[in-house]
Amino acid sequence: MPYPNEHAARLRNPDRYARFRRENDKFGAGIHAIWGILANGTVELQTIRFDASKFTVAQAKAWLRKHDYHPILFEAAHGEESRGTEMSKLGLTEGPLGIPQTDAAAKETELLLRGLPEEDRVLKRAEYEDTGAEIVEGERSDVSYVTTDTVDRDREVVVSSGGDWRLYLTNPIVPLAHDYHALPVGRCLWVKRVKRADGDGWKAKTRYHTRPANHEGPWLPDAVWHLVHAGDLRGKSIGFIALKSREPKPAEIEERPELAEARRLITKWHALEYSVCAVPTNPDALVQAVSKARDAGLEIPDELYAALGVAKALEAPVDAAPDPVVPESWLNDPRVTGLTPSQISAEVRRVFVEVMRQMQPVDLAGTRPPTADDILEVLRERIRDIDVRQMVLDEIDRARGRV
């Protein structure tokens, strides 16, 4: 049951514990721990709760992702965005794993979970970046793989032949980064299994929602579609229940040597959803893509910043900030011969901002553009050991093809 003033991220089933203990502000202001105590006295972290006056749903989920927590259930504070009411109007309910489902699908999911060992009663996820996704011009859609028979980062293989999408297709919404409390960014039009030379996979067609005529403010699907269309947001991630799994057989490893790295093959599974996501292969490129989209006039919703792990303050335009003062000694370095002070100054600013992005999160007092004083303060407090002068000179060398 949702709590009036707290978002709750359940990590383990409460039924296993004899009693509980609460520790306020365990992980920082407004982030509380609920400890479950087993009958033998063993203590485990059962739930993390977030003060709803300090954290939105998107911010709480971003914190969980950053700290590598994967809740089996996330419940927003009671009444937030009238979620329960809105879902009931659509004929949906919140399923046992926190996903909006039809009543029938939620009940079937519950039965599936009851038949599994406790450690498998969780929503598992598997990411895939499709560099060859097809953009369907004129339809605001893309066709891409959402999962394949490749070894994932958890050293698991989600075997395509074992997938069942029936439960998902009863409500085929497509959220951003598995955030079921935010507006879905699209809808799945179809999903089908495709055979490939390097392993089978599942492809899906996603249509991204258009802005209603009466909507005011940023429209999340617009921002997501812009990044997808530009080829900057190419990841999809499935959420599923693993029903059967085993270790790869010697014959399978002989046929596909990469399976030697897999700790298990998930041979039977039920898909409950898939999301658009940022696969962390090149986060810097994604940061730059968001910057370019914003600078081009696209409104970037807070949910997108949170989902992509981009600090909003650092993504504010820096053009209005004064040029950093370049020490005269820097101008005498042979590597900058031929560059004007303004060119060097621009490079200094670019490197400073890049350093700050790498140091996220950094609070630069809201969403205003960082000034030279902000940059100096961050450098003083956070990165005393970084030789910014050397970074700038190295960057100039790279730009000139010297390294």
C-alpha positions in Angstrom: 0.0 0.0 0.0 1.4 3.5 -0.9 2.5 5.7 2.0 1.1 9.3 2.3 4.4 11.1 2.3 7.1 8.6 1.1 8.0 6.8 -2.1 8.9 3.2 -1.2 11.4 1.0 -3.1 10.9 -2.6 -1.9 14.0 -4.7 -2.3 12.9 -7.9 -0.6 9.5 -9.5 0.2 8.5 -8.4 3.8 6.9 -11.8 4.5 10.3 -13.3 5.2 11.0 -11.2 8.2 10.1 -11.5 11.9 10.3 -7.8 12.6 11.6 -4.5 11.1 13.7 -1.5 12.1 13.6 1.9 10.6 16.7 4.2 10.2 16.0 7.7 9.1 18.3 9.5 6.7 20.5 6.4 6.4 21.5 7.3 2.8 21.2 11.1 3.1 18.6 13.6 3.9 15.2 12.2 3.2 16.4 8.7 2.2 15.4 6.2 4.9 16.2 2.5 5.4 13.8 -0.2 6.5 15.8 -3.1 7.9 14.2 -6.6 7.9 15.3 -8.9 10.7 15.0 -12.6 10.1 14.1 -15.1 12.8 17.8 -16.0 13.3 18.7 -12.4 13.8 20.2 -11.7 10.4 19.6 -8.1 9.3 18.9 -7.2 5.6 17.9 -4.0 3.8 14.3 -4.6 2.9 13.0 -1.2 1.7 14.4 2.3 0.9 11.9 5.1 1.4 12.2 8.6 0.0 10.7 11.8 1.5 8.2 12.9 -1.2 8.7 16.5 -0.2 12.4 16.2 -1.2 12.2 13.6 -4.1 10.0 13.3 -7.1 9.3 9.8 -8.4 11.8 10.4 -11.2 14.5 11.6 -8.8 14.0 8.7 -6.4 14.3 6.2 -9.3 17.4 8.0 -10.6 19.0 7.7 -7.2 18.2 4.0 -7.1 19.7 3.4 -10.6 22.8 5.4 -9.7 23.4 3.4 -6.5 22.6 0.1 -8.3 19.5 -0.8 -6.3 16.9 -2.9 -8.3 13.6 -2.9 -6.3 11.1 -5.7 -6.9 8.3 -3.0 -6.4 8.3 0.8 -6.4 5.3 2.6 -4.9 4.9 6.3 -5.3 3.6 8.4 -2.4 -0.2 8.1 -2.0 -2.0 10.4 -4.4 1.0 11.4 -6.5 -0.3 12.3 -10.0 -3.6 10.5 -9.0 -1.9 7.4 -10.4 -4.4 4.9 -9.1 -7.4 6.9 -10.4 -5.9 7.4 -13.8 -5.0 3.7 -14.2 -8.5 2.7 -13.1 -10.0 5.0 -15.8 -7.9 3.1 -18.4 -9.0 -0.3 -17.0 -5.6 -1.0 -15.6 -4.2 -1.8 -12.2 -0.7 -1.8 -10.7 0.6 -5.4 -11.1 2.6 -7.2 -8.4 5.9 -5.9 -9.9 4.7 -2.3 -10.1 3.9 -2.4 -13.9 0.5 -1.1 -15.1 -1.4 -4.2 -16.3 -4.9 -5.3 -17.0 -6.6 -7.1 -14.1 -6.3 -10.5 -15.9 -2.6 -10.0 -16.7 -1.8 -8.9 -13.1 -3.5 -12.0 -11.7 -1.6 -14.3 -14.1 1.7 -12.5 -13.2 0.9 -13.1 -9.5 0.4 -16.8 -10.2 3.6 -17.1 -12.1 5.5 -15.5 -9.3 4.0 -17.8 -6.7 5.4 -20.8 -8.5 9.0 -19.5 -8.5 11.7 -19.6 -5.8 11.7 -16.4 -3.8 15.0 -15.2 -5.3 13.4 -15.3 -8.8 10.2 -13.4 -7.9 11.7 -10.2 -9.3 11.5 -8.1 -12.4 14.7 -8.8 -14.4 16.0 -6.5 -17.1 18.2 -6.9 -20.1 19.5 -4.0 -22.2 20.4 -4.0 -25.9 21.7 -1.2 -28.1 20.6 -1.6 -31.7 22.9 0.5 -33.9 20.9 -0.5 -37.0 17.5 0.6 -35.8 15.2 1.6 -38.6 13.4 5.0 -38.5 10.0 4.9 -40.1 9.7 8.4 -41.5 6.2 9.9 -41.4 5.0 7.5 -38.7 7.0 8.8 -35.7 8.1 5.2 -35.2 11.2 3.0 -35.1 11.8 -0.7 -35.6 14.6 -2.1 -33.5 15.8 -5.1 -31.6 14.7 -5.1 -28.0 16.6 -8.2 -27.0 18.9 -10.7 -28.6 20.7 -14.0 -27.7 23.8 -12.2 -26.7 25.7 -12.4 -23.3 24.6 -9.4 -21.3 26.4 -7.4 -18.6 25.1 -9.8 -15.9 26.7 -12.7 -17.9 23.3 -14.0 -18.7 21.6 -14.9 -22.1 17.9 -14.3 -22.5 17.2 -17.1 -25.0 14.8 -15.7 -27.6 13.0 -19.0 -28.3 11.9 -19.0 -24.7 10.1 -15.7 -24.7 6.4 -15.2 -24.2 4.9 -11.7 -24.8 1.2 -12.4 -24.1 1.0 -10.6 -20.8 2.8 -7.5 -22.2 0.6 -7.2 -25.3 -2.5 -6.7 -23.2 -1.1 -3.3 -22.4 1.8 -2.6 -24.7 3.0 0.8 -23.4 6.6 1.8 -23.8 8.0 3.9 -20.9 11.3 5.7 -20.6 13.9 3.9 -18.4 11.3 1.6 -16.8 9.6 4.6 -15.1 6.0 3.3 -14.8 4.9 6.5 -12.9 5.8 8.9 -15.7 4.0 9.4 -19.0 4.7 6.5 -21.4 6.7 7.8 -24.4 5.2 5.4 -26.9 3.3 2.2 -27.7 4.4 -1.1 -29.1 2.6 -1.8 -32.4 4.0 -5.3 -32.8 6.8 -7.5 -31.5 8.2 -10.6 -33.3 11.0 -13.1 -33.2 13.7 -12.7 -35.8 16.4 -15.2 -36.7 19.9 -13.9 -37.2 23.3 -15.4 -38.1 24.8 -14.4 -34.8 21.8 -15.4 -32.6 18.1 -14.8 -32.6 16.3 -11.8 -31.2 13.0 -10.0 -30.8 12.2 -6.9 -32.8 9.5 -4.4 -32.0 7.9 -1.4 -33.7 7.5 1.6 -31.3 5.3 4.5 -32.1 6.1 7.7 -30.1 3.1 9.7 -28.8 2.3 13.0 -30.4 1.7 16.1 -28.3 -2.0 16.8 -27.6 -3.2 20.2 -28.8 -4.1 21.3 -25.3 -0.8 20.2 -23.6 1.3 23.0 -22.1 5.0 22.7 -21.2 7.6 20.1 -22.2 6.3 16.9 -23.8 8.5 13.9 -22.8 7.7 11.8 -25.9 8.9 14.8 -28.1 12.3 14.9 -26.5 12.7 11.1 -26.6 11.6 10.9 -30.3 14.1 13.7 -31.2 17.0 11.7 -29.7 15.8 8.4 -31.2 15.3 10.0 -34.6 18.8 11.5 -34.4 20.3 8.1 -33.6 21.5 9.3 -30.1 19.1 7.2 -28.0 19.3 3.6 -29.4 18.8 1.4 -26.4 15.9 -0.7 -25.5 15.5 -2.7 -22.3 13.1 -5.5 -21.5 11.5 -6.2 -18.1 10.7 -9.9 -17.7 10.2 -12.8 -15.3 12.7 -15.6 -15.6 10.9 -18.9 -15.4 13.6 -21.5 -16.3 17.4 -21.2 -16.5 20.5 -23.4 -16.7 24.2 -23.3 -17.4 25.3 -23.4 -21.1 26.1 -26.9 -22.3 29.6 -27.9 -23.7 28.1 -28.4 -27.2 26.5 -24.9 -27.1 29.8 -23.4 -26.1 31.6 -25.2 -28.9 29.1 -23.8 -31.4 29.1 -20.3 -29.8 32.4 -19.8 -27.9 31.1 -16.5 -26.4 28.8 -18.6 -24.2 31.8 -19.6 -22.2 31.4 -16.2 -20.5 27.8 -16.8 -19.6 26.9 -18.0 -16.1 23.4 -19.0 -17.2 20.9 -19.2 -20.1 17.4 -18.0 -19.3 15.5 -20.5 -21.4 11.9 -19.6 -20.5 10.7 -16.1 -19.6 7.6 -13.9 -19.7 8.1 -10.3 -21.0 6.1 -7.7 -19.0 7.4 -4.6 -20.7 10.2 -2.9 -22.7 11.5 0.6 -22.3 13.5 3.1 -24.3 16.8 3.5 -22.4 20.3 4.9 -22.5 22.7 2.0 -22.8 25.9 3.3 -21.1 28.4 2.6 -23.9 29.0 6.3 -24.6 27.4 8.5 -22.0 29.4 11.6 -23.0 27.9 11.5 -26.5 24.4 11.3 -25.0 25.1 14.3 -22.8 26.2 16.3 -25.9 23.1 15.1 -27.8 20.9 16.5 -25.0 22.8 19.7 -25.1 22.4 20.1 -28.8 18.7 19.3 -28.6 18.2 21.9 -25.9 20.2 24.5 -27.7 18.1 23.9 -30.9 15.0 25.0 -28.9 13.6 21.6 -27.8 12.1 21.6 -24.3 13.8 19.0 -22.2 11.5 17.6 -19.4 12.9 16.9 -16.0 12.0 13.2 -16.4 14.5 12.9 -19.3 17.3 14.5 -17.4 16.7 12.0 -14.5 16.3 9.0 -16.8 19.6 9.7 -18.6 21.5 10.6 -15.5 22.3 14.1 -16.8 22.5 16.9 -14.2 20.1 19.6 -15.4 22.2 22.5 -14.0 25.2 21.3 -16.0 23.1 21.1 -19.2 22.1 24.7 -19.0 23.6 26.9 -21.7 27.1 28.2 -20.9 27.3 30.7 -23.7 26.2 33.5 -21.4 29.0 32.8 -18.9 32.1 35.1 -19.1 35.1 33.8 -20.9 37.6 32.3 -18.4 40.7 34.4 -17.9 43.6 32.6 -19.6 47.0 33.0 -17.8 49.6 34.8 -19.9 52.0 31.9 -19.4 49.6 29.6 -21.3 49.9 31.8 -24.3 53.6 31.2 -24.5 53.3 27.4 -24.8 54.4 26.3 -28.3 51.4 24.0 -28.6 49.0 27.0 -28.8 50.9 28.9 -31.4 48.5 30.4 -33.8 45.5 30.3 -31.5 44.0 33.6 -30.3 43.3 34.2 -26.6 39.6 33.9 -27.2 40.0 30.5 -29.0 42.0 29.2 -26.0 39.5 30.7 -23.6 36.6 28.9 -25.4 38.6 25.6 -25.2 39.2 26.2 -21.5 35.5 26.7 -20.9 34.6 23.6 -22.8 37.0 21.5 -20.8 35.8 23.0 -17.5 32.2 22.1 -18.3 33.2 18.6 -19.4 35.0 18.2 -16.1 31.9 19.3 -14.2 29.7 16.8 -16.1 32.0 14.0 -15.1 31.8 15.1 -11.5 28.0 14.8 -11.3 26.0 15.6 -9.3 27.2 19.2 -8.8 24.7 21.7 -7.5 25.1 25.0 -9.4 22.2 26.7 -7.7 19.3 25.5 -9.9 19.1 25.7 -13.6 20.9 29.0 -14.4 24.0 28.8 -16.6 27.2 28.2 -14.7 29.3 31.3 -14.4 33.1 31.6 -14.3 32.8 31.9 -10.5 30.8 28.7 -10.3 33.5 26.9 -12.4 36.3 28.2 -10.2 34.5 27.1 -7.1 33.9 23.6 -8.4 37.5 23.4 -9.4 38.7 24.5 -6.0 36.4 22.2 -4.0 36.2 19.1 -6.1 39.1 18.7 -8.5 42.2 20.2 -6.9 44.3 17.3 -8.2 43.3 17.8 -11.9 45.7 19.7 -14.0 43.2 21.7 -16.1 46.0 23.4 -18.1 47.3 20.1 -19.1 43.8 18.9 -20.1 43.3 21.9 -22.3 46.7 21.5 -24.0 46.1 17.8 -24.5 42.7 18.6 -26.0 44.3 21.1 -28.4 46.9 18.4 -29.4 44.1 16.0 -30.1 42.2 18.5 -32.2 45.3 19.1 -34.3 45.9 15.4 -34.8 49.1 15.3 -32.7 48.0 12.5 -30.5 
